[in-house]
Amino acid sequence: MTEINETISVLFVCMGNICRSPTAEGVFRHFVREAGLAERVEVDSAGTHAYHVNEPPDRRAQVAAQRRGFSMSDIRARRVQSSDFERFDYIIAMDRDNLALLTDEADTAHHSKIRLFLEFSSGHEDEVPDPYYGGAAGFERVLDLVEEASRGLLETLQKS
């Protein structure tokens, strides 16, 4: 893989920023560190809604992530801000609903930055399902999808 020569910023987005997007932030941040790119890749997450501002990730998401060696304990929920569209190079939505909300909120000049996360996966799904109202298996499924898409996204960044 080639080295990333300039700083790249990535924002993961779901609805409330307590399940899927902080999971993606924690997993991707881990992969970035393992690749020795922590100085070159900025990683953050946010929600399209302000339901859980300043709250830590859902406990079930944290437990599932910890079992796989990923830490999310320092992450706190926040809402997407208009400045995020300027600040981030990649704005990665977990599902089509949040993709639409982001596209509606962003100036057209920033639409090319907004992508679905599973575009970076080799799987057949296009959305990371929201595990909030389900059981532990839903959080494990989210981690499976996030890990694969994180590898694909990192590979894409290393090739650019």
Backbone as a ProteinNet text record, in pm:
[ID]
protein_1_A
[PRIMARY]
MTEINETISVLFVCMGNICRSPTAEGVFRHFVREAGLAERVEVDSAGTHAYHVNEPPDRRAQVAAQRRGFSMSDIRARRVQSSDFERFDYIIAMDRDNLALLTDEADTAHHSKIRLFLEFSSGHEDEVPDPYYGGAAGFERVLDLVEEASRGLLETLQKS
[TERTIARY]
82.8	0	87.3	36.1	110.2	82.7	172.7	161.5	66	-8.9	-94.7	-7.5	2.7	95.5	36.1	-94.4	-156.2	-263	-300.6	-399.8	-536.3	-603.2	-736.7	-829.3	-948.6	-1044	-1169.7	-1215.8	-1330.6	-1431.3	-1557	-1665.9	-1767.7	-1795.6	-1897.2	-2026.7	-2139.8	-2266.7	-2378.3	-2449.8	-2575.1	-2679.5	-2787	-2893.5	-2858	-2829.5	-2809.6	-2666	-2574.6	-2432.5	-2403.1	-2479.6	-2446.7	-2427.6	-2459.6	-2441.8	-2348.3	-2401	-2326.9	-2208.6	-2229.8	-2119.3	-2006.2	-2033.3	-1918.4	-1847.7	-1922.9	-1859.1	-1765	-1811.9	-1727.5	-1606.9	-1626.8	-1515.1	-1411	-1456.2	-1363.5	-1288.5	-1358.9	-1296	-1199.8	-1245.3	-1159.9	-1037.5	-1055	-943.1	-839.4	-887.1	-797.9	-717.9	-785	-718.1	-618.4	-653.4	-564.5	-437.6	-454.3	-337.5	-250.5	-314.1	-238.6	-158	-210.9	-142.5	-35.8	-22.5	76.5	38.3	-91.9	-138.8	-214.1	-202.3	-278.2	-246.6	-126	-89.3	-147.1	-193.6	-239.4	-390.5	-457.6	-600.9	-676.8	-760.8	-846.5	-979.3	-1026.7	-1149.9	-1244.1	-1371.1	-1471.8	-1605.8	-1706	-1841.4	-1941.6	-2062.5	-2169.3	-2303.1	-2409.5	-2544.1	-2620.2	-2719.7	-2803.8	-2908	-2927.6	-3022.1	-2947.7	-3002.4	-2937.2	-2995.7	-3038.7	-3102.7	-3011.4	-2883.9	-2794.4	-2668.3	-2672	-2553.5	-2480.6	-2348.8	-2256.6	-2266.9	-2349.2	-2358.1	-2252.2	-2205.9	-2112.9	-2188.1	-2115.8	-2182.4	-2266.7	-2367.5	-2453.5	-2366.4	-2401.3	-2322.5	-2307.3	-2413.3	-2407.2	-2306.6	-2299.6	-2201.3	-2060.2	-2041.5	-1908.9	-1862.8	-1952.5	-1918	-1880.8	-1960	-1931.2	-1797.3	-1771.4	-1645.6	-1526.6	-1540.3	-1431.3	-1393.9	-1492.7	-1464.2	-1373.8	-1379.6	-1296.9	-1172.3	-1150.7	-1030	-1040.8	-1162.6	-1183.9	-1235.9	-1179.7	-1223.8	-1303.8	-1414.7	-1498	-1527.6	-1460.6	-1495.3	-1475.1	-1390.3	-1364.1	-1457.4	-1542	-1630.5	-1756.4	-1798.8	-1922.9	-2006.1	-2136	-2226.8	-2232.8	-2243.8	-2265.4	-2348.6	-2406.3	-2484.1	-2394	-2420.5	-2349.6	-2370.9	-2263.9	-2269.1	-2242.1	-2289.3	-2268.2	-2119.9	-2035.8	-1891.1	-1828.7	-1894.9	-1842.2	-1831.7	-1920.3	-1918.1	-1794.3	-1746	-1620.9	-1499.8	-1507.3	-1392.5	-1352.2	-1448.7	-1417.8	-1408.5	-1314	-1294.2	-1392.3	-1424.7	-1519.3	-1625.2	-1752	-1863.7	-1941	-1932.1	-1975.2	-2103.1	-2212.2	-2342.2	-2358.7	-2424.8	-2447.4	-2564.7	-2657.3	-2774.2	-2827.1	-2923.1	-2977.2	-3054	-3123.6	-3196.7	-3101.1	-2992.1	-2895.1	-2818.2	-2795.5	-2733.5	-2820.8	-2951.4	-3043.7	-3045.5	-3046.5	-3045.8	-2917.7	-2804.4	-2677.1	-2674.2	-2722.8	-2724.4	-2814.7	-2929.3	-3020.5	-2958.4	-2880.2	-2821.7	-2698.1	-2626.4	-2499.4	-2520.3	-2433.1	-2425.9	-2388.3	-2436.9	-2409.8	-2260.3	-2179.9	-2034.4	-1973.8	-2044.6	-1992.3	-2057.5	-2149.6	-2220.4	-2127	-2019.7	-1928.9	-1855.1	-1853.2	-1787.8	-1876.1	-2005	-2102.5	-2123.2	-2094.9	-2102	-2165.8	-2215.8	-2260.6	-2138.7	-2132.2	-2016.9	-1994.3	-2101.2	-2083.3	-2045.2	-2031.6	-1971.3	-1826.3	-1766.4	-1627	-1613.7	-1723.5	-1727.4	-1749.1	-1703	-1724.5	-1853.2	-1928.9	-2053.5	-2165.4	-2281.1	-2396.1	-2494.2	-2470.3	-2558.7	-2513	-2606.8	-2566.1	-2588.7	-2651.1	-2675.7	-2630.4	-2576.6	-2545.6	-2674.6	-2734.2	-2862.7	-2847.7	-2950.2	-2949.7	-2980.4	-2885.9	-2907	-2977.6	-3013.3	-3059.4	-3174.5	-3273.8	-3391.6	-3382.9	-3270.4	-3254.3	-3166.1	-3122.4	-3038.5	-2891.2	-2812.4	-2667	-2622.1	-2695.3	-2657.1	-2653	-2738.6	-2740	-2611.2	-2558.1	-2432.7	-2315.1	-2320.5	-2216	-2221.2	-2340.5	-2356.6	-2303.5	-2332.8	-2280.7	-2128.3	-2067.9	-1922	-1866.7	-1931.8	-1886.9	-1883.5	-1992.9	-2003	-1903.6	-1890.7	-1801.6	-1655.5	-1618	-1479.7	-1445.1	-1532.2	-1503.9	-1500	-1597.3	-1600.8	-1483	-1440.8	-1325.9	-1199	-1182.9	-1066.1	-1070	-1188.1	-1202.5	-1178.8	-1228.6	-1207.9	-1060.3	-993.3	-851.1	-771.5	-805.7	-738.8	-761.6	-883.8	-915.4	-832.6	-821	-741.7	-594	-545.8	-404.4	-374.3	-474.6	-455.5	-469.9	-533.8	-560.2	-439.6
-118.5	0	125	227.9	353.3	431.9	519	604.2	719.5	759.3	876.6	998.8	1087.3	1199.8	1327.3	1338.9	1456.7	1411.7	1499.9	1465.2	1447.2	1340.3	1309.2	1300.8	1356.1	1353.8	1277.7	1194.3	1106.8	1126.2	1149.2	1161.9	1051.9	969.4	865.1	918.6	892.4	950.9	847	843.9	769.3	864.4	813	900.6	967.9	889.3	947.3	951.4	889.8	886.7	814.3	703.9	623.4	475.1	431.4	289.5	272.1	296	263.8	355.5	487.7	576.8	577.2	569.8	559.5	424.8	320	190.2	203.4	267.4	288.2	374.4	478.8	564.1	483.3	405.7	327.3	222	149.7	44.1	105.7	207.2	266.9	332.3	400.4	462.4	356	240.1	128.7	83	64.2	20.5	125.3	252.2	361.8	358.9	340.5	331.8	211.7	96.6	-24.4	-4.4	75.1	101.7	210.5	266.2	371.4	504.8	529.2	649	746.8	729.3	813	962.4	994.2	1134.9	1191.5	1105	1148.5	1136.6	1058.6	1036.7	1077.4	1178.8	1224.5	1150	1099.3	1020.2	1077.1	1093	1144.9	1082.5	1106.9	1061.1	1162.8	1155.7	1248.2	1186.5	1249.7	1204.7	1311.9	1269.6	1365.6	1426.8	1364.7	1414.8	1439	1525.5	1563.4	1489.6	1366	1290	1263.1	1239.9	1189.2	1272.9	1400.8	1486.1	1472	1453.6	1438	1303.9	1211.9	1079.4	986.8	889.9	790.8	694.2	614.8	514.6	418.3	362.4	262.8	156.4	119.9	22.8	-109.5	-152.9	-279.7	-271.1	-154.5	-134.6	-137.6	-73.7	-71.5	-211.2	-288.4	-424.3	-511.1	-505.2	-585.4	-543.9	-414.3	-364.7	-405.5	-394.8	-432	-578.9	-663.8	-807	-830.3	-739	-751	-662.1	-597.2	-516.6	-372.7	-322.3	-184.6	-102	17.1	104.8	221.8	250.6	365.3	451.3	424.9	488.7	640	691.9	836	911.4	841.1	903.6	956.8	1075.4	1135	1179.4	1156.4	1188.1	1338.4	1370.5	1508.8	1507.9	1621.3	1634	1688.3	1648.7	1704.5	1855.1	1928.4	2074	2116.6	2232.4	2279.4	2288.5	2320.5	2329.2	2194	2084.6	1951	1927.8	1987.7	1967.9	2032.6	2136.9	2201.1	2123.7	2083.2	2027.5	1887.8	1801.3	1660.8	1631.3	1542.6	1498.8	1389.1	1304.1	1193.8	1204.2	1204	1204	1076.2	981.9	844.8	812.9	793	762.4	611.9	573.9	432.4	374.4	460.4	410.9	518.4	479.6	570.3	688.8	667	777.3	888.1	848.9	948.7	1007.7	930	982.1	1093.6	1070.4	1171.1	1296.7	1278.7	1393.7	1475.4	1408.3	1477.6	1552.7	1487.9	1549.7	1672.5	1661.9	1776.1	1893	1861.5	1964.9	2030.6	1956	2004.8	2090	2184.6	2260.3	2162.9	2183.5	2091.1	2073.5	2171.3	2160.9	2048.2	2002.9	1899.1	1762.3	1751.3	1625.2	1509.4	1536.5	1427.9	1366.9	1434.1	1382.8	1282.3	1285	1206.9	1071.5	965.3	829.1	734.5	623.2	515.1	433.8	396.9	325.3	191.7	119.3	-14	-12.6	107	116.5	68.3	70.7	30.5	-116.3	-188.5	-329.7	-415.5	-537	-627.8	-708.3	-681.7	-753.5	-707.4	-768	-739	-642	-604.4	-510.2	-368.1	-272.5	-133.7	-46.7	-100.3	-23.2	-98.9	-26.1	-83	-72.1	-184.9	-179.3	-120.3	-50.7	9.4	-98.9	-126.1	-233.7	-187.7	-61.1	-1.9	-77.9	-117.6	-182.2	-334.6	-388.4	-533.3	-583.2	-706.4	-768.5	-761.8	-838	-838.6	-879.6	-968.4	-1014.8	-899.9	-800.5	-685.6	-604.6	-593.2	-519.8	-597.2	-728.6	-812.3	-800.6	-798.2	-783.6	-648.1	-543	-410.7	-415	-477.4	-486.9	-562.6	-671.4	-746.4	-655.5	-582.6	-494.2	-379.1	-320.9	-207	-247.1	-362.8	-407.3	-423.1	-488.2	-509.3	-377.6	-290.8	-163.1	-73.8	-83.5	-5.2	-46.9	-176.1	-223.4	-169	-172.4	-121.2	28.4	103	247.2	280.1	210.7	235.7	205.4	98.1	63.6	172.7	224.4	333.2	456.7	491.5	609.6	589.9	469.6	441.9	444.2	419.6	421.5	561.9	650.5	784.8	876.5
0	0	0	-61	-62.6	64.5	94.7	212.4	182.7	282.9	270.7	295.7	197.7	205	262.3	262.8	320.7	419.3	508.5	608.7	542.5	582.2	532.3	653.1	641.1	751.7	712	805.8	782.2	895.1	859	955.4	928.4	1029.1	1019	1079.4	1012.8	1055.8	1058.6	1172.8	1183.2	1241.9	1294.4	1342.1	1475.4	1579	1711.4	1758.3	1684.6	1716.6	1847.9	1873.1	1990.8	1958.6	1838.5	1803.3	1683.5	1564.8	1442.6	1415.1	1416.6	1380.4	1483.4	1615.8	1706.2	1694	1659.2	1633.6	1515.1	1408.7	1290.5	1325.2	1404.7	1445.8	1522.7	1620.7	1702.2	1623.7	1537.5	1456.6	1355.6	1282.8	1180.1	1242.5	1353.3	1424.3	1462.6	1507.6	1542.9	1420.2	1308.3	1184.8	1135.6	1148.8	1108.9	1194.3	1324.8	1414.5	1380.1	1357.2	1320.9	1193.5	1101.8	974.5	988.6	1108.3	1130.7	1070.2	1054.9	986.3	1076.4	1206.9	1300.3	1285.2	1240.7	1221	1091.5	1003.1	870.8	848.8	932.7	913.1	1038.9	1026.2	1135.9	1126.6	1238.7	1241.3	1347.1	1311.2	1403.9	1367	1450.4	1419.9	1471.4	1416.1	1454.5	1416	1461.4	1428.5	1352.9	1276.9	1205.8	1299.7	1415.8	1515.6	1647.6	1730.7	1855.9	1976.5	1955.9	2063.3	2182.5	2159.7	2264.1	2282	2253	2257.2	2391.8	2383.1	2495.8	2568.4	2519.8	2581.5	2521	2599.7	2545	2453.4	2375.5	2291.7	2376.2	2314	2377.2	2444.1	2564.8	2641.8	2566.1	2498.9	2424.1	2310	2245.2	2137.8	2195.1	2309.5	2371.4	2412.7	2472.1	2516.7	2397.1	2291.5	2171.3	2111.3	2104.5	2048.5	2134.6	2265.4	2356.2	2341.3	2319.8	2300.1	2179.4	2083.8	1963.5	1968.6	2080.6	2097.7	2052.3	2035.6	1993	2110.5	2129	2236.7	2181.7	2249.1	2212.4	2334.6	2445.8	2573.1	2572.6	2485.3	2481.2	2386.1	2315.6	2217.2	2287	2247.3	2296.4	2177	2187.3	2076.5	2051.7	1924.5	1882.2	1755.2	1724.6	1601.5	1491.3	1369.2	1253.8	1252.5	1225.9	1218.4	1074.6	1037.3	900	866.6	963.8	940.1	906.2	944.4	912.6	762.2	686.3	541.4	478.4	539.5	495	547.2	671.4	744.1	697.6	666.9	639.4	490.1	456.4	318.2	279.9	376.2	356.8	465.6	425	518.7	487.8	579.7	554.4	632	559.1	619.4	636.5	744.4	772.8	693.5	650.7	577.1	482.7	401.8	299.7	359.6	472.3	534.9	578.7	644.3	689.1	571.8	468.4	345.8	288.2	281.5	228.3	315.4	447.5	538.1	521.2	509.2	490.1	357.2	253.6	120.7	120.1	188.5	197.4	273.6	375.8	461.6	399.1	317.3	261.8	137.6	120.7	-3	-114.6	-234.5	-344.9	-371	-336	-355	-272.2	-169.4	-79.9	-101.9	-193.4	-213.9	-249.2	-320.1	-360.4	-241.4	-128.1	-7	66.4	40	116.2	48.1	122.2	67.1	168.4	120.1	208.5	251.4	376.9	430	359.8	333.6	276.3	128.4	69.3	-64.2	-60.6	57.5	73.9	113.2	110.9	148.7	24.6	32	-80.6	-65.6	40.9	65.3	-25.7	-7.7	-93.4	-29.3	94.1	162.1	134.6	144.9	123.4	245.8	351	471.4	595.7	691.7	822.6	903.6	944.1	1015.5	1155.4	1199.6	1332.8	1436.1	1528.5	1626.4	1753.9	1763.4	1888.7	1954.2	1877.3	1935.7	1936.6	1896.7	1894	2007.3	1993.3	2094.3	2059.1	2134.3	2119.8	1979.7	1915.7	1781.6	1681.8	1698.6	1609.1	1618.5	1738.3	1757.1	1699.1	1707.7	1646.6	1494.9	1439	1293.4	1247.4	1322.5	1290.3	1288.9	1388.1	1392.4	1272.5	1233.7	1115.7	992.8	970.3	854	862.9	981.6	1001.6	983.4	1033.8	1017	869.5	794.5	652.3	575.4	598.6	527.5	569.7	695.5	742.4	669.1	649.4	573.2	430.9	369.4	233.3	224.5	322	323.4	342.1	432.7	454.4	328	261.7	135.9	31.4	23.7	-70	-38.3	88.3	126.6	94	112.7	85.6	-63.4	-146.4	-291.7	-350.8	-275.7	-332.5	-323.9
[MASK]
++++++++++++++++++++++++++++++++++++++++++++++++++++++++++++++++++++++++++++++++++++++++++++++++++++++++++++++++++++++++++++++++++++++++++++++++++++++++++++++++

